[in-house]
Amino acid sequence: MSNPSSGTVTHAPIEVQWLSGQTFEAGRAQGPKIRIDGDGHTAPRPFDVLLAAIATCAAVDVVTILEKQRTPVHALGIRVESNRVDSIPRRLASAILHFMISAPGTTTEKATRAVELSVTKYCSVRSSLIADASVSWQVELGA
């Protein structure tokens, strides 16, 4: 639902249910759920989910951009390295997304440009972070 006066669009509500201990299940009411574990024993921790969300948000756009360039992705992996602020709240200070892309026919320049556009222009998760949390990237093409 759009709100023309504020320039915003309503996002589907996310529901979080406590399971036990530090474990929760989250997702849209009628959609699939993910498990999140504050202790990191049975599922990713909340901060891990944030980093995964940045990476997957960018990856969706990279796949789309390379498909439009007629160099479809055969494989894509991302390793996320990050730093957190030392004091509470221990928010994200910086992240580096290491992309490993296999997209026959593409060049390092085109893949790097696809990643740059995805991170700096299209990724709503990255854009939702505070401005001083730097997110950079590296791209490596595979066979």
N, C-alpha and C positions, 0 to 999 in steps of 0.2 A: 504494500500500500504506500502510495506516494503522499508526501505532505508538501504541496507547492509553496506554502508560505515559508517553510524553513529550509527547503532544498534538500530534504532528507527522504530516504526510503526505509520503510520498516523492514527489519530482518526477522525471519521466522524465530520464534522463541526457542531457546535452548533450555532443556530441562536437565537438572543434575540430581541424581538420587544417591544417597549414602548407602553403601552396601554393608560395610563393617570396617572397624579400625580406621585406616586412612584411605580406604578404597571407595571409589565412586564410579557411577556410570553416567555418561553425558551424551546428549544428542537431541535432535528434534523429536517432538512428541511421537510422530508416526514414522520416524526414520531410524536408520541404523544407529547403534550406540557404540561408544568407545569406553573402555575402562581406563581410569586414571588412578594412580596410587601415590599418595603423598610421600610414602616411604620408598617407593620404587622397587618393591619386592615382587609384586604380581603384575604390574603394568607400568607404563611410563609415568614419571612424575609430571606435575603440572607444567613446570618450566621446560621439560623435554617436549611436551605437547606443543608449547609455544614455538620452540625452535623447529619442530617438525612442520608446524603450520606455515611458518615463513618459507621453508624449503618447498613444501608441496604446492603452496600458492604460486611461487615462482615457476616451479616445474610445469604446472598446467599450461602456463602461458608460453614457456619455451617449446613445449611439444606442439602447441597450436601454431606458433610462429614458424617453426621449422617445417611443419606440414604445409603451410601456405607457401613456403619457398620451394616446395616439391622435393624436400630432403627429409622424409619422415624419420622419426627417431626409432631405432631398433632397440636401444637400451639407454637408460638414463639412471644414474645414481648420484646422490648428493651426500657429502659428509659435511656436517655443520660443526664448526668450532666457534666457541663463544667465550666471552668474558662477562662477568657480573660485577656490579658495584659491590665493594667490600662491606658496606654498611647496610642496615635494614631500612627500607626494603631492598633486597639484593636483586635489583632490577637488571635488565640486560644493558650492558655497556657497549658491546660490539659483537658482531658475528661475521664470520667468513663462510660463505657457501662454496664448497669445492664441488663443482659439477664435473661428472664423467659422462660424456655423451657419445653415443655411437649413432651417427646419422649419415649414412653413406651419401656422398655427393656434396655435403656441406663443407665449409672451410672454417678454420679457427676464427677468422674475422666474423663470419656470419653467425656462428654459434655464440661467440662472445657478445655480439650485438643483440641477439635474441635474449640472452641472459640479462644484459644491461637493461633492455626495455622492460623485461618482466619484473625485475627488482625495483627499478626506479620509477616506472610509469604505471604498470598494470596491477602489481600485487597489492591488494587491499590490506592484507595482514601486515606487510612491511610498512605501508603508509599509515597504519593505525598506531604504530609505535611512536614513542616520543621522539622528537627530532634529533636529540643528541645521542641516540643509540645507533651507531654507525653499522651499516650492513654492507659488506663488500663481497666480491666473488672472484673465483678463478675457474677457468674452463679448460678441460683436457679432452681431446677427441680420442675415441677408441676405434678399434677396427670394426 
